[in-house]
């Protein structure tokens, strides 16, 4: 898990430098190493990059494990799609 946390740290450095491609790369690495927070961060970066369909299954998995941020961000996904019924479902 320490390696996954290191990936998150590197991603933050790239975020400060506004290097979105590297942020996505390192948040993905953290996720691939099994860090749920890293997966959430990866999915958020994908949403910000308008790669919504890649983010959706990640967020669904996180929400199914009852990770509150995953459910909130899944609601954001549905909000971007202008699907208010689905959005509200994940905000309850």
N, C-alpha and C positions, 0 to 999 in steps of 0.2 A: 504494500500500500504506500510505502514511502516513495517509491518510484513514481507512482501515479500522482502523488502530491507534488513531486518535483516537476512533473509535466504541467500541472496547474500553475506553478510558480513561473515557469518559462512562458506559458501562455500569457500571464499577466504582464510580463515584460514586453512581449510583442504587442499586447493590447495598448500599452502606453505609447508604443512607437507607431500605432495605427497600422500595423501589418496584419490585416485580417486573414490572409492566407495562412500565415504562421500560427495565428491564434487558433484557427480551425484545426490545423495539423496537430498542435500540441494538446488541445482539449480532446481531440479524437484519441490520441495516444493514451491520455489519462483514462478515458472511457474504456478503451481496449484492454487496459490493465485492471479493469474491474472496479473502478471508483465511481459510485453512483453520482456523486457531486460532479465529477469530471464529465460523466455522460450528460448530466443536466446542462452543464456549461457548454458542452459541444452542441447539444440540440439548440440552445439559445443562440449560439453563434450561427448555426445553420439557418435559423429563423431570420436573424438579422441580415443574412446574405441571400434571403429569399429562396432558400433551398428547403422549402417547407415540407415537401414530400419525403425528404431524407430524414428530417427531424421528427416527423409524426410517429413512426414506429418506436423510436427511442423514447419519446415522451410517453407513449402508451405503456411501454414496459415499466418505466419509472413510476407512472401513476398507479399501475397495477400492484406495485410493491408498497403503495401508500406513501411515497415520497411527496410531501406537500408541494415542493417546488416543481416537481414533475407534473403534478395535476394542474397547478396554476399555469405553467407554460403550455400545457396541452390546451387549456382554455384559451390562452392567447393564440394558439394555432387556429382554433375554431373561430375565434373572433376575427382573425385576419381573413377567414373565408366567409365572414358575415353569416355565420350559422349560430344564431343566438341560443337556440335550444341546446345544442351541443356545448356551447360556451358555458352556459349556466350549469349544466350537468357537472362539469368539472370544478366549478367554483363552490359547490355545496359542501 
